[in-house]
Amino acid sequence: MFSRDIGIDLGTANVLIHVKGKGIVLDEPSVVAMDRNTGKVLEVGEEARRMVGRTPGNIAAIRPLKDGVIADFDVTEAMLKYFINKINVKGFLSKPRMLICCPTNITKVEQKAIKEAAEKSGGKKVYLEEEPKVAAIGAGMDIFQPSGNMVVDIGGGTTDIAVLSMGDIVTAQSVKMAGDKFDEEILQYVKRKYKLLIGERTAEDIKINVATVFKGARNEEIDIRGRDMVTGLPRTITIYSAEVEEALRESIALIVQSAKTVLEKTPPELSADIIDRGVILTGGGALLNGLDQLLAEELKVPVLLAEEPMNCVAKGTGIMLDNIDKLERSIV
């Protein structure tokens, strides 16, 4: 039994694994629940995510990746090992080749950490690719032609913005402002305005169900429960879309500004192509209501949401795995 090549979208919020010939076989949150006393891994993925903010003192629900890079090496390794064993791709005598995606501006040390974690978790050869490039391929862009393509990939920890041509990145910028920061902004807003403490899970529910970043694009409300900071007792309040727009305004302005900076650095010929083709939004953060409208208004170019934006990077790894032998030649 030979091992299969696998592509990993090692995200701050989720890990997606694509197995060559099978498609996406795993999509789980990047969370590990550990026993603080023994250091033993108790749960990984969805089971561990359910424990976030709800564990007793001796159990910690850890997110080993922060801002798109490894914050806790041993826990990342344990998580990868668990996921790779779960999908059962190791051959009888051989190990799989792995293609892992990382943000554009990570350092050599951070790249090495990702490679080492993957090798220790059972990879024979590990290749690293830049996330926006893989996301663009997964979104169906033909980036190998001499024409400009722009992609904005909003994940859990980082937003990667890049202009691609001839199969490579021409200009790019990576900002540590993405899904997790949006949750944090909502959490802080509720704390400031209502003196109510809520957890990460509740903040994420608000983001998914009522949030918008374009004024007037959505008008919904949600009842949320938390702990009153004054009395210390549980309390329920109602949050409206307009409030969340206000809470997220500064964070989103940073992403818009970064997109403008990338466009300013783009050669004029490629800028002309982007006016024709538009900008593609990928990643889970791209699902934020009104984001495409806001970017289209600010950048003065068409902005399109990719099909299944959450899966673009994983799909892209699948396409790149089909050409892994070419990749091998270009890297060596």
C-alpha positions as CSV (number, residue, x, y, z in Angstrom):
1,M,0.0,0.0,0.0
2,F,1.5,3.3,-1.1
3,S,1.0,6.5,0.8
4,R,-0.9,9.4,-0.8
5,D,0.2,13.0,-1.2
6,I,-1.7,15.3,1.1
7,G,-2.3,19.1,1.1
8,I,-2.8,20.9,4.4
9,D,-4.4,24.3,5.0
10,L,-2.9,24.8,8.4
11,G,-5.2,27.6,9.6
12,T,-5.4,29.5,12.8
13,A,-9.1,28.7,13.1
14,N,-9.4,25.5,11.1
15,V,-7.3,22.7,9.6
16,L,-8.4,21.3,6.2
17,I,-6.7,18.3,4.6
18,H,-6.9,17.4,1.0
19,V,-5.9,13.9,-0.1
20,K,-4.8,13.4,-3.7
21,G,-7.5,11.6,-5.5
22,K,-10.0,11.9,-2.7
23,G,-10.6,15.6,-2.3
24,I,-11.1,17.3,1.1
25,V,-11.3,14.6,3.7
26,L,-11.0,16.6,6.9
27,D,-12.2,20.0,8.1
28,E,-11.8,20.5,11.9
29,P,-11.1,23.5,14.2
30,S,-7.5,24.0,15.2
31,V,-8.1,23.3,18.9
32,V,-6.5,20.8,21.2
33,A,-7.8,20.0,24.7
34,M,-5.0,19.0,27.1
35,D,-4.6,17.9,30.7
36,R,-2.5,20.6,32.3
37,N,-1.1,18.1,35.0
38,T,0.0,15.3,32.7
39,G,0.4,17.1,29.4
40,K,-1.8,14.4,27.8
41,V,-3.9,15.3,24.7
42,L,-7.6,14.6,25.6
43,E,-9.4,15.8,22.5
44,V,-8.6,17.4,19.1
45,G,-10.7,19.3,16.6
46,E,-14.4,19.7,16.9
47,E,-14.6,17.9,20.3
48,A,-12.0,20.2,21.7
49,R,-13.7,23.3,20.3
50,R,-16.8,22.5,22.3
51,M,-14.7,22.8,25.4
52,V,-13.4,26.3,24.7
53,G,-14.3,28.5,27.7
54,R,-16.0,25.6,29.4
55,T,-13.2,23.5,31.0
56,P,-12.3,22.8,34.6
57,G,-9.0,24.1,35.9
58,N,-6.9,21.0,35.0
59,I,-8.0,21.0,31.3
60,A,-6.9,23.6,28.8
61,A,-8.4,24.1,25.4
62,I,-5.4,25.4,23.4
63,R,-5.3,27.0,20.0
64,P,-1.7,26.2,19.0
65,L,-1.6,28.6,16.0
66,K,-1.7,32.3,16.4
67,D,-1.8,34.9,13.5
68,G,-1.2,32.1,11.0
69,V,2.0,30.8,12.6
70,I,2.9,28.2,15.2
71,A,2.6,29.5,18.8
72,D,3.0,26.1,20.5
73,F,5.2,23.7,18.6
74,D,4.5,20.5,20.6
75,V,0.7,21.0,20.6
76,T,0.7,21.7,16.8
77,E,2.7,18.5,16.3
78,A,0.3,16.5,18.4
79,M,-2.7,18.0,16.5
80,L,-1.2,17.3,13.1
81,K,-0.3,13.7,14.1
82,Y,-3.9,13.2,15.3
83,F,-5.4,14.5,12.1
84,I,-3.0,12.5,9.8
85,N,-3.7,9.3,11.7
86,K,-7.5,10.0,11.5
87,I,-7.5,10.2,7.7
88,N,-5.2,7.1,7.5
89,V,-3.0,8.0,4.5
90,K,0.3,6.5,5.7
91,G,1.4,3.6,3.5
92,F,2.7,0.3,4.9
93,L,6.3,1.3,4.1
94,S,6.1,4.9,2.9
95,K,5.2,8.3,4.2
96,P,3.1,10.9,2.4
97,R,4.5,14.0,0.8
98,M,2.8,17.1,2.2
99,L,2.1,20.5,0.8
100,I,1.4,23.1,3.6
101,C,0.1,26.7,3.1
102,C,1.5,29.6,5.1
103,P,1.0,33.4,5.2
104,T,3.2,35.5,2.8
105,N,5.2,37.4,5.4
106,I,6.3,34.6,7.8
107,T,10.0,34.4,8.7
108,K,12.4,31.6,7.9
109,V,12.3,30.5,11.5
110,E,8.5,30.2,11.4
111,Q,8.7,28.3,8.1
112,K,11.2,25.9,9.6
113,A,8.8,25.3,12.6
114,I,5.9,24.4,10.3
115,K,8.2,22.1,8.3
116,E,9.5,20.4,11.4
117,A,6.1,19.9,12.9
118,A,4.8,18.3,9.6
119,E,7.9,16.0,9.3
120,K,7.5,14.9,12.9
121,S,3.9,14.1,12.4
122,G,4.7,11.7,9.6
123,G,5.5,13.6,6.4
124,K,8.2,12.3,4.1
125,K,8.8,15.5,2.2
126,V,7.2,18.8,3.1
127,Y,6.6,21.7,0.7
128,L,5.5,25.2,1.8
129,E,3.4,27.4,-0.4
130,E,2.1,30.9,0.1
131,E,-1.5,31.0,1.0
132,P,-2.9,33.7,-1.4
133,K,-1.3,31.9,-4.3
134,V,-2.9,28.5,-3.4
135,A,-6.2,30.3,-2.5
136,A,-6.3,31.9,-6.0
137,I,-5.7,28.5,-7.7
138,G,-8.5,27.0,-5.5
139,A,-10.8,29.8,-6.4
140,G,-10.4,28.9,-10.1
141,M,-8.1,31.7,-11.2
142,D,-5.6,30.9,-13.9
143,I,-2.6,32.6,-12.3
144,F,-0.1,31.1,-14.8
145,Q,-0.9,33.5,-17.6
146,P,0.9,36.8,-18.0
147,S,-2.1,38.8,-16.6
148,G,-3.0,40.2,-13.2
149,N,-5.2,38.5,-10.7
150,M,-5.9,39.9,-7.2
151,V,-6.9,37.8,-4.3
152,V,-7.9,38.8,-0.7
153,D,-7.7,35.7,1.6
154,I,-9.2,36.4,5.0
155,G,-8.6,33.5,7.4
156,G,-8.7,33.2,11.1
157,G,-5.4,34.8,12.0
158,T,-4.2,36.7,9.0
159,T,-5.5,38.4,5.9
160,D,-3.3,37.9,2.9
161,I,-3.7,40.2,-0.1
162,A,-1.8,39.5,-3.3
163,V,-1.6,40.3,-7.0
164,L,-0.5,37.3,-9.0
165,S,0.9,36.9,-12.5
166,M,2.8,34.2,-14.4
167,G,2.2,31.7,-11.5
168,D,3.8,33.9,-8.8
169,I,3.2,36.8,-6.4
170,V,3.9,40.2,-7.8
171,T,3.0,42.3,-4.8
172,A,1.5,41.1,-1.5
173,Q,0.8,42.2,2.0
174,S,-0.2,40.1,5.1
175,V,-2.0,41.8,8.0
176,K,-2.7,40.2,11.4
177,M,-6.3,41.2,11.2
178,A,-8.9,38.5,10.4
179,G,-11.7,36.3,11.8
180,D,-10.3,35.9,15.3
181,K,-9.7,39.7,15.7
182,F,-13.2,40.4,14.5
183,D,-14.5,38.1,17.3
184,E,-12.3,39.9,19.8
185,E,-13.6,43.4,18.6
186,I,-17.2,42.2,19.1
187,L,-16.4,40.8,22.5
188,Q,-14.7,44.1,23.6
189,Y,-17.6,46.2,22.2
190,V,-20.2,44.3,24.2
191,K,-18.0,44.6,27.3
192,R,-17.6,48.4,26.9
193,K,-21.1,49.3,25.9
194,Y,-23.2,46.8,27.9
195,K,-20.8,45.9,30.8
196,L,-21.4,42.3,29.8
197,L,-18.7,39.6,29.6
198,I,-19.3,37.1,26.7
199,G,-17.1,34.2,25.5
200,E,-15.4,33.7,22.1
201,R,-18.1,31.3,20.9
202,T,-20.8,33.9,21.6
203,A,-18.8,36.6,19.8
204,E,-18.5,34.3,16.8
205,D,-22.2,33.6,16.8
206,I,-22.9,37.3,16.6
207,K,-20.4,37.7,13.7
208,I,-22.0,34.9,11.7
209,N,-25.7,35.7,12.4
210,V,-26.0,39.5,12.5
211,A,-22.7,41.1,11.6
212,T,-22.3,43.4,8.6
213,V,-19.5,45.7,7.6
214,F,-21.4,47.7,5.0
215,K,-23.9,50.2,6.5
216,G,-27.5,49.2,5.9
217,A,-26.6,45.9,4.2
218,R,-28.2,43.8,6.9
219,N,-30.7,44.6,9.6
220,E,-31.0,41.7,12.1
221,E,-30.8,41.1,15.8
222,I,-29.7,38.4,18.2
223,D,-30.2,37.7,21.9
224,I,-27.0,36.9,23.7
225,R,-26.3,35.8,27.2
226,G,-23.3,36.6,29.4
227,R,-22.2,37.7,32.8
228,D,-23.0,41.1,34.1
229,M,-19.8,42.9,35.2
230,V,-21.6,44.9,37.8
231,T,-23.8,42.3,39.5
232,G,-21.8,39.2,38.5
233,L,-25.1,37.5,37.5
234,P,-26.2,36.1,34.1
235,R,-28.0,38.6,31.8
236,T,-29.5,38.6,28.3
237,I,-29.2,41.5,25.9
238,T,-30.1,42.1,22.2
239,I,-27.4,43.1,19.7
240,Y,-28.2,44.6,16.3
241,S,-26.4,44.5,13.0
242,A,-25.7,48.3,13.0
243,E,-23.9,48.0,16.3
244,V,-21.6,45.2,15.0
245,E,-20.8,47.3,11.9
246,E,-19.6,50.0,14.3
247,A,-17.6,47.5,16.4
248,L,-15.8,46.2,13.3
249,R,-15.3,49.5,11.5
250,E,-11.6,50.0,12.5
251,S,-10.5,46.4,11.8
252,I,-12.1,46.4,8.4
253,A,-10.6,49.8,7.6
254,L,-7.1,48.2,8.1
255,I,-7.9,45.4,5.6
256,V,-9.2,48.0,3.1
257,Q,-6.1,50.1,3.5
258,S,-3.8,47.1,2.9
259,A,-5.7,46.2,-0.3
260,K,-5.2,49.8,-1.5
261,T,-1.5,49.6,-0.7
262,V,-1.1,46.4,-2.7
263,L,-2.9,48.0,-5.6
264,E,-0.7,51.1,-5.4
265,K,2.4,48.9,-5.7
266,T,1.0,47.0,-8.7
267,P,2.5,47.6,-12.2
268,P,0.0,49.6,-14.3
269,E,-0.5,46.8,-16.9
270,L,-1.6,44.4,-14.2
271,S,-3.8,47.0,-12.6
272,A,-5.7,47.3,-15.9
273,D,-6.3,43.5,-15.8
274,I,-7.6,43.7,-12.3
275,I,-10.3,46.3,-13.4
276,D,-11.4,43.7,-16.0
277,R,-11.2,40.6,-13.9
278,G,-12.0,42.0,-10.4
279,V,-10.8,40.9,-7.0
280,I,-11.6,37.5,-5.6
281,L,-12.4,37.1,-1.9
282,T,-11.5,33.8,-0.3
283,G,-11.2,32.4,3.3
284,G,-13.8,32.1,6.0
285,G,-13.6,35.9,6.8
286,A,-14.8,36.6,3.2
287,L,-18.3,35.4,4.3
288,L,-18.6,38.5,6.5
289,N,-21.8,40.2,5.3
290,G,-21.2,43.4,3.2
291,L,-17.4,42.9,2.8
292,D,-17.6,42.5,-1.0
293,Q,-19.7,45.7,-1.3
294,L,-17.4,47.7,0.9
295,L,-14.3,46.6,-0.9
296,A,-15.9,47.3,-4.3
297,E,-16.8,50.8,-3.2
298,E,-13.4,51.6,-1.7
299,L,-11.2,50.0,-4.4
300,K,-13.3,51.0,-7.4
301,V,-13.0,47.6,-8.9
302,P,-15.4,44.6,-9.1
303,V,-15.2,42.3,-6.1
304,L,-16.4,38.7,-6.3
305,L,-16.8,36.1,-3.5
306,A,-15.2,32.8,-4.4
307,E,-17.3,29.6,-4.5
308,E,-16.9,27.9,-1.1
309,P,-14.5,30.5,0.2
310,M,-13.6,28.3,3.2
311,N,-12.3,25.5,1.0
312,C,-10.3,27.5,-1.6
313,V,-6.9,26.9,0.0
314,A,-7.5,23.2,0.5
315,K,-8.8,22.9,-3.1
316,G,-5.8,24.8,-4.3
317,T,-3.5,22.4,-2.5
318,G,-5.3,19.6,-4.4
319,I,-4.6,21.2,-7.8
320,M,-1.0,21.8,-6.8
321,L,-0.6,18.2,-5.6
322,D,-1.5,17.0,-9.1
323,N,1.6,19.0,-10.3
324,I,3.8,18.1,-7.3
325,D,6.5,16.7,-9.5
326,K,6.8,20.1,-11.3
327,L,6.9,21.7,-7.9
328,E,9.7,19.4,-6.8
329,R,11.8,20.5,-9.8
330,S,11.2,24.2,-9.2
331,I,12.1,24.0,-5.5
332,V,15.2,21.8,-5.7
